[in-house]
Amino acid sequence: MSEIVTVYSKPNCVQCTGTYRFLDNAGIEYRVVDLTESPSAMEYVTEDLGYSQAPVVVVDDQNHWAGLRPDKIAALAAANKTS
C-alpha cells in the first residue's frame, strides 16, 4: 500500500487503542491525528465524512469508517498482501 492510513482519535479512547492494536498486529502503517488538538481535523471528520464517534480510520476518499472495526482492518491487511 502506498498511502499511510490516518486514524483520527481522541485521548482515553478504548476503541482508538483497540484500533491501534489491530493495525499494529496487521502490519499496517498509520498516523494518528488527535481530534481534540486539531479543529480542522474535527471539521473534516464530522462535516465532510459525517462521523460522530472516534476513532475514524481513513484509508482513502472511498474507504473510511468509524469505531473499532477488526473486520475492516483484516480486509485492508488482506488487500495489502495481494497488491
C-alpha positions in Angstrom: 0.0 0.0 0.0 1.4 3.4 -0.9 -0.6 5.6 1.4 -0.4 5.5 5.2 -3.8 5.1 6.9 -4.9 8.0 9.1 -6.6 7.4 12.4 -8.5 10.3 13.9 -8.7 9.7 17.6 -9.2 11.3 21.0 -7.4 10.8 24.4 -8.5 7.9 26.6 -10.5 6.3 23.9 -10.7 2.5 24.3 -11.9 1.9 20.7 -9.0 4.0 19.5 -6.5 2.0 21.5 -8.0 -1.2 20.1 -7.8 0.1 16.6 -4.1 0.8 17.0 -3.6 -2.7 18.3 -5.3 -4.3 15.4 -3.5 -2.1 12.9 -0.1 -2.9 14.5 -0.9 -6.7 14.5 -1.9 -6.5 10.8 1.4 -4.6 10.0 -0.5 -1.6 8.6 1.3 1.7 8.8 -0.8 4.6 10.2 -0.6 8.0 11.6 -2.7 9.4 14.5 -4.4 12.8 14.5 -5.8 13.9 17.8 -9.2 15.4 17.2 -9.1 17.4 20.4 -6.0 19.3 19.2 -7.0 19.9 15.6 -10.2 21.9 14.8 -9.7 21.3 11.1 -9.4 17.5 11.6 -12.6 17.6 13.7 -14.4 19.5 11.0 -13.2 17.1 8.3 -14.4 14.0 10.3 -17.8 15.5 11.4 -18.7 17.7 8.5 -17.1 16.2 5.4 -17.2 12.5 6.4 -20.3 12.7 8.7 -18.9 10.7 11.7 -19.7 11.5 15.3 -17.6 8.9 17.1 -13.9 8.1 17.3 -11.8 6.6 16.0 -12.3 7.4 12.4 -10.0 5.4 10.1 -9.4 6.9 6.7 -7.6 4.8 4.0 -8.7 7.0 1.1 -11.6 9.1 -0.1 -13.8 6.0 -0.7 -12.6 3.7 2.2 -13.1 5.0 5.7 -15.1 4.0 8.8 -15.8 4.9 12.4 -15.3 2.8 15.5 -13.3 -0.3 16.2 -13.7 -2.5 13.1 -11.5 -5.6 13.1 -13.3 -6.8 10.0 -12.3 -3.7 8.0 -8.7 -3.9 9.3 -8.5 -7.6 8.3 -9.9 -6.8 4.8 -7.3 -4.0 4.5 -4.5 -6.2 5.5 -5.6 -8.9 3.0 -5.8 -6.3 0.2 -2.3 -5.1 1.1 -0.9 -8.6 0.8 -2.3 -9.0 -2.8 -1.1 -5.6 -4.0 
